[in-house]
Amino acid sequence: MSTENDGKYRQLMTIPAGAIDENGHVNNVQYLQWMQDIAVSHYSDMGGSAPTQSLGATWVVRSHMIEYFRPAFEGDEIEVRTWVVNLRMVRSRRRYEFSRKDDGSLLVKGETDWVFVDVASGRPLAIPENIAGLFTLVPDEG
């Protein structure tokens, strides 16, 4: 797990047998779980968990988008990358890419629109400066 100079957070993983579906490749839903897992890891590693909890706040998902390009199989080593492209008042857009390590082929791209909310009321909260300042934004290319 690391954040590189380009602002993207990376994790390497080996596809476990439990991620494989009846078609013999990674189940599509598994990518959604991995997107959430790496987002939580990234946020925790950048120091976001404690200040968010002290505010009585959390992040919730508004929407996900996933685009599948190539299958991955048990034992494949893949690199998962995530980065935040923007912060807007109460929302944050995060992108993801999954690539096979040995040939560099892009397997999956995704994004999540996260909303910062008050835990007690469930209502959106403006993202405070101490939270916003933790993020290194990586603008969209092109």
Backbone as CSV, one residue per row, in Angstrom:
resi,resn,N_x,N_y,N_z,CA_x,CA_y,CA_z,C_x,C_y,C_z
1,MET,0.843,-1.179,0.000,0.000,0.000,0.000,0.880,1.230,0.000
2,SER,0.672,2.069,-0.986,1.476,3.274,-1.053,0.794,4.315,-1.913
3,THR,1.143,5.559,-1.637,0.709,6.652,-2.486,1.940,7.138,-3.222
4,GLU,1.864,7.162,-4.535,2.997,7.570,-5.370,2.954,9.077,-5.607
5,ASN,4.003,9.573,-6.253,4.103,11.007,-6.553,2.952,11.517,-7.410
6,ASP,2.300,10.621,-8.137,1.183,11.043,-8.976,-0.121,11.192,-8.185
7,GLY,-0.073,10.958,-6.864,-1.249,11.102,-6.014,-2.152,9.886,-5.978
8,LYS,-1.783,8.839,-6.717,-2.607,7.633,-6.742,-2.129,6.652,-5.670
9,TYR,-3.074,6.084,-4.985,-2.816,5.109,-3.922,-2.878,3.722,-4.555
10,ARG,-1.908,2.868,-4.222,-1.787,1.567,-4.877,-1.729,0.425,-3.872
11,GLN,-2.313,-0.693,-4.277,-2.210,-1.950,-3.540,-2.031,-3.072,-4.550
12,LEU,-1.194,-4.033,-4.197,-1.066,-5.254,-4.991,-1.841,-6.346,-4.291
13,MET,-2.487,-7.198,-5.076,-3.199,-8.333,-4.495,-3.158,-9.508,-5.454
14,THR,-3.276,-10.684,-4.891,-3.382,-11.903,-5.677,-4.822,-12.380,-5.591
15,ILE,-5.412,-12.684,-6.731,-6.820,-13.080,-6.768,-7.002,-14.412,-6.035
16,PRO,-7.831,-14.419,-4.981,-8.078,-15.663,-4.239,-9.154,-16.512,-4.911
17,ALA,-9.177,-17.782,-4.592,-10.163,-18.713,-5.155,-11.595,-18.264,-4.853
18,GLY,-11.820,-17.679,-3.680,-13.160,-17.260,-3.287,-13.736,-16.119,-4.103
19,ALA,-12.916,-15.461,-4.911,-13.397,-14.343,-5.739,-13.888,-14.810,-7.107
20,ILE,-13.726,-16.098,-7.394,-14.035,-16.632,-8.720,-15.486,-17.102,-8.780
21,ASP,-16.164,-16.772,-9.886,-17.566,-17.170,-10.050,-17.689,-18.407,-10.941
22,GLU,-18.920,-18.768,-11.256,-19.180,-19.965,-12.059,-18.647,-19.859,-13.492
23,ASN,-18.283,-18.656,-13.924,-17.694,-18.468,-15.253,-16.177,-18.624,-15.246
24,GLY,-15.600,-18.855,-14.062,-14.173,-19.098,-13.969,-13.307,-17.863,-13.864
25,HIS,-13.930,-16.689,-13.691,-13.166,-15.450,-13.508,-13.707,-14.680,-12.315
26,VAL,-13.056,-13.572,-11.985,-13.486,-12.785,-10.821,-14.942,-12.356,-10.997
27,ASN,-15.727,-12.597,-9.963,-17.122,-12.171,-9.944,-17.186,-10.653,-10.015
28,ASN,-18.065,-10.136,-10.850,-18.168,-8.686,-11.042,-18.415,-7.935,-9.741
29,VAL,-19.215,-8.502,-8.855,-19.539,-7.846,-7.586,-18.293,-7.721,-6.704
30,GLN,-17.343,-8.627,-6.868,-16.125,-8.594,-6.060,-15.364,-7.289,-6.261
31,TYR,-15.372,-6.765,-7.483,-14.679,-5.501,-7.736,-15.265,-4.361,-6.906
32,LEU,-16.568,-4.372,-6.733,-17.212,-3.343,-5.910,-16.695,-3.411,-4.472
33,GLN,-16.573,-4.613,-3.927,-16.041,-4.771,-2.578,-14.601,-4.260,-2.509
34,TRP,-13.800,-4.596,-3.510,-12.402,-4.145,-3.518,-12.301,-2.633,-3.665
35,MET,-13.231,-2.029,-4.407,-13.240,-0.565,-4.510,-13.473,0.052,-3.133
36,GLN,-14.450,-0.465,-2.428,-14.722,0.059,-1.087,-13.537,-0.176,-0.165
37,ASP,-12.964,-1.372,-0.220,-11.846,-1.709,0.666,-10.653,-0.771,0.451
38,ILE,-10.278,-0.516,-0.798,-9.113,0.335,-1.039,-9.425,1.792,-0.699
39,ALA,-10.661,2.225,-0.896,-11.034,3.593,-0.515,-10.891,3.773,0.994
40,VAL,-11.363,2.797,1.764,-11.257,2.863,3.223,-9.792,2.823,3.654
41,SER,-8.999,1.951,3.038,-7.564,1.873,3.364,-6.862,3.192,3.072
42,HIS,-7.138,3.762,1.912,-6.514,5.027,1.526,-6.876,6.125,2.520
43,TYR,-8.147,6.240,2.841,-8.609,7.278,3.761,-7.987,7.100,5.142
44,SER,-7.924,5.873,5.596,-7.309,5.582,6.888,-5.816,5.914,6.880
45,ASP,-5.110,5.496,5.822,-3.671,5.753,5.725,-3.330,7.235,5.641
46,MET,-4.242,8.043,5.104,-3.956,9.480,5.040,-4.406,10.211,6.299
47,GLY,-4.904,9.460,7.289,-5.232,10.055,8.577,-6.638,10.592,8.688
48,GLY,-7.561,10.114,7.851,-8.913,10.655,7.853,-9.870,10.066,8.868
49,SER,-9.596,8.863,9.345,-10.571,8.175,10.203,-10.829,8.896,11.526
50,ALA,-9.779,9.224,12.251,-9.953,9.840,13.576,-10.674,11.189,13.515
51,PRO,-10.252,12.129,12.647,-10.973,13.412,12.623,-12.427,13.279,12.162
52,THR,-12.689,12.337,11.277,-14.059,12.131,10.810,-14.926,11.604,11.954
53,GLN,-14.404,10.627,12.693,-15.156,10.086,13.827,-15.370,11.139,14.906
54,SER,-14.364,11.975,15.147,-14.508,13.008,16.184,-15.589,14.027,15.824
55,LEU,-15.864,14.190,14.543,-16.940,15.085,14.093,-18.312,14.408,14.137
56,GLY,-18.326,13.091,14.402,-19.585,12.350,14.344,-20.066,12.214,12.915
57,ALA,-19.111,12.074,12.000,-19.425,12.017,10.571,-18.934,10.701,9.970
58,THR,-19.332,10.470,8.743,-18.868,9.324,7.967,-19.066,9.629,6.491
59,TRP,-18.515,8.777,5.661,-18.720,8.855,4.212,-19.702,7.756,3.812
60,VAL,-20.664,8.085,2.963,-21.584,7.092,2.410,-21.566,7.203,0.888
61,VAL,-21.945,6.125,0.244,-21.935,6.079,-1.219,-23.228,6.635,-1.781
62,ARG,-23.093,7.512,-2.747,-24.242,8.016,-3.514,-24.425,7.181,-4.770
63,SER,-23.299,6.864,-5.447,-23.389,6.048,-6.658,-22.039,5.410,-6.971
64,HIS,-22.113,4.306,-7.703,-20.932,3.612,-8.220,-21.092,3.472,-9.728
65,MET,-19.979,3.452,-10.437,-19.948,3.113,-11.856,-18.758,2.183,-12.038
66,ILE,-18.971,1.072,-12.727,-17.898,0.126,-12.994,-17.957,-0.266,-14.463
67,GLU,-16.794,-0.264,-15.104,-16.677,-0.684,-16.500,-15.657,-1.823,-16.562
68,TYR,-16.079,-2.943,-17.140,-15.252,-4.151,-17.200,-14.637,-4.286,-18.589
69,PHE,-13.323,-4.533,-18.655,-12.628,-4.648,-19.933,-12.117,-6.061,-20.202
70,ARG,-11.490,-6.676,-19.207,-10.909,-8.016,-19.358,-11.137,-8.799,-18.059
71,PRO,-11.220,-10.125,-18.177,-11.390,-10.929,-16.972,-10.077,-11.111,-16.210
72,ALA,-10.199,-11.386,-14.926,-9.059,-11.763,-14.081,-9.368,-13.140,-13.510
73,PHE,-8.307,-13.898,-13.205,-8.456,-15.289,-12.816,-7.733,-15.567,-11.504
74,GLU,-8.107,-16.677,-10.884,-7.467,-17.081,-9.646,-5.949,-17.103,-9.816
75,GLY,-5.255,-16.518,-8.849,-3.795,-16.488,-8.871,-3.200,-15.295,-9.594
76,ASP,-4.001,-14.570,-10.393,-3.486,-13.367,-11.048,-3.062,-12.355,-9.990
77,GLU,-1.942,-11.709,-10.202,-1.544,-10.595,-9.348,-2.028,-9.327,-10.033
78,ILE,-2.781,-8.533,-9.296,-3.302,-7.299,-9.879,-2.899,-6.102,-9.024
79,GLU,-2.801,-4.960,-9.702,-2.567,-3.701,-9.014,-3.881,-2.936,-9.015
80,VAL,-4.266,-2.479,-7.834,-5.468,-1.672,-7.675,-5.010,-0.254,-7.360
81,ARG,-5.534,0.720,-8.107,-5.191,2.123,-7.886,-6.469,2.908,-7.602
82,THR,-6.342,3.885,-6.700,-7.462,4.784,-6.443,-6.932,6.187,-6.222
83,TRP,-7.764,7.160,-6.543,-7.416,8.558,-6.335,-8.700,9.380,-6.323
84,VAL,-8.600,10.553,-5.740,-9.749,11.455,-5.633,-9.587,12.563,-6.665
85,VAL,-10.624,12.769,-7.469,-10.543,13.781,-8.521,-11.141,15.115,-8.106
86,ASN,-12.074,15.099,-7.142,-12.614,16.386,-6.705,-13.296,16.280,-5.351
87,LEU,-13.432,17.428,-4.732,-14.217,17.614,-3.516,-15.170,18.758,-3.816
88,ARG,-16.467,18.536,-3.577,-17.471,19.560,-3.859,-18.430,19.647,-2.681
89,MET,-18.306,20.661,-1.894,-19.207,20.959,-0.767,-19.393,19.758,0.173
90,VAL,-20.237,18.783,-0.206,-20.503,17.630,0.651,-20.100,16.317,-0.021
91,ARG,-19.560,16.390,-1.254,-19.294,15.186,-2.041,-17.848,15.095,-2.497
92,SER,-17.464,13.863,-2.820,-16.130,13.588,-3.323,-16.223,12.487,-4.379
93,ARG,-15.555,12.697,-5.502,-15.522,11.674,-6.557,-14.166,10.968,-6.525
94,ARG,-14.224,9.647,-6.440,-13.030,8.803,-6.362,-13.034,7.852,-7.550
95,ARG,-11.878,7.685,-8.173,-11.728,6.763,-9.305,-10.869,5.563,-8.903
96,TYR,-11.001,4.491,-9.692,-10.294,3.231,-9.444,-9.870,2.614,-10.770
97,GLU,-8.745,1.922,-10.751,-8.310,1.102,-11.878,-7.726,-0.200,-11.338
98,PHE,-8.025,-1.275,-12.036,-7.491,-2.600,-11.728,-6.722,-3.071,-12.959
99,SER,-5.442,-3.413,-12.786,-4.612,-3.879,-13.901,-3.907,-5.163,-13.523
100,ARG,-3.759,-6.052,-14.520,-2.992,-7.275,-14.294,-1.518,-6.900,-14.249
101,LYS,-0.818,-7.365,-13.240,0.572,-6.974,-13.009,1.510,-7.483,-14.107
102,ASP,1.347,-8.737,-14.555,2.333,-9.305,-15.480,2.300,-8.703,-16.880
103,ASP,1.121,-8.293,-17.368,1.071,-7.732,-18.723,0.575,-6.284,-18.768
104,GLY,0.212,-5.737,-17.593,-0.223,-4.344,-17.522,-1.600,-4.081,-18.103
105,SER,-2.337,-5.133,-18.490,-3.629,-4.907,-19.128,-4.653,-4.361,-18.131
106,LEU,-5.400,-3.374,-18.585,-6.455,-2.767,-17.782,-7.636,-3.729,-17.724
107,LEU,-8.040,-4.086,-16.521,-9.137,-5.023,-16.321,-10.460,-4.306,-16.075
108,VAL,-10.414,-3.315,-15.183,-11.635,-2.649,-14.718,-11.326,-1.201,-14.385
109,LYS,-12.275,-0.318,-14.700,-12.236,1.073,-14.247,-13.531,1.331,-13.490
110,GLY,-13.443,2.177,-12.482,-14.649,2.493,-11.743,-14.568,3.858,-11.094
111,GLU,-15.680,4.282,-10.558,-15.720,5.525,-9.780,-16.845,5.442,-8.769
112,THR,-16.679,6.193,-7.704,-17.690,6.280,-6.650,-17.892,7.745,-6.310
113,ASP,-19.130,8.121,-6.155,-19.478,9.445,-5.658,-19.813,9.262,-4.177
114,TRP,-18.929,9.795,-3.301,-19.079,9.682,-1.854,-19.699,10.964,-1.302
115,VAL,-20.505,10.839,-0.260,-21.130,11.985,0.406,-20.726,11.963,1.874
116,PHE,-20.288,13.111,2.375,-19.902,13.290,3.775,-21.174,13.588,4.557
117,VAL,-21.474,12.760,5.580,-22.742,12.916,6.300,-22.555,12.891,7.810
118,ASP,-23.516,13.481,8.495,-23.622,13.417,9.947,-24.193,12.051,10.308
119,VAL,-23.501,11.310,11.178,-23.932,9.965,11.539,-25.303,9.985,12.214
120,ALA,-25.518,10.911,13.131,-26.763,10.940,13.903,-27.986,11.251,13.037
121,SER,-27.861,12.236,12.165,-29.022,12.658,11.374,-29.075,12.022,9.989
122,GLY,-27.928,11.570,9.494,-27.870,11.039,8.137,-27.873,12.121,7.071
123,ARG,-27.802,13.368,7.497,-27.851,14.492,6.552,-26.430,14.854,6.083
124,PRO,-26.314,15.285,4.831,-25.008,15.703,4.325,-24.424,16.848,5.139
125,LEU,-23.093,16.821,5.285,-22.337,17.872,5.970,-21.333,18.472,5.005
126,ALA,-21.108,19.753,5.111,-20.022,20.359,4.340,-18.703,19.732,4.798
127,ILE,-17.866,19.399,3.848,-16.572,18.788,4.168,-15.700,19.856,4.819
128,PRO,-15.310,19.662,6.091,-14.510,20.681,6.769,-13.093,20.759,6.194
129,GLU,-12.461,21.898,6.385,-11.106,22.129,5.855,-10.098,21.101,6.349
130,ASN,-10.199,20.689,7.618,-9.219,19.724,8.127,-9.351,18.360,7.445
131,ILE,-10.523,18.044,6.949,-10.717,16.809,6.182,-10.309,17.045,4.722
132,ALA,-10.783,18.122,4.131,-10.451,18.421,2.727,-8.947,18.524,2.527
133,GLY,-8.247,19.072,3.509,-6.799,19.257,3.407,-6.009,17.964,3.397
134,LEU,-6.620,16.849,3.754,-5.947,15.556,3.741,-5.776,14.990,2.327
135,PHE,-6.649,15.428,1.420,-6.684,14.861,0.087,-5.689,15.530,-0.857
136,THR,-5.048,14.703,-1.679,-4.292,15.195,-2.826,-5.198,14.914,-4.033
137,LEU,-5.703,15.957,-4.639,-6.616,15.771,-5.782,-5.815,15.476,-7.041
138,VAL,-6.298,14.528,-7.813,-5.681,14.152,-9.082,-6.723,14.441,-10.161
139,PRO,-6.564,15.563,-10.872,-7.587,15.922,-11.860,-7.653,14.906,-13.000
140,ASP,-8.835,14.833,-13.626,-9.000,13.963,-14.772,-8.042,14.342,-15.873
141,GLU,-7.543,13.316,-16.569,-6.622,13.552,-17.688,-7.427,13.803,-18.947
142,GLY,-6.854,14.599,-19.832,-7.454,14.795,-21.151,-8.455,15.853,-21.129
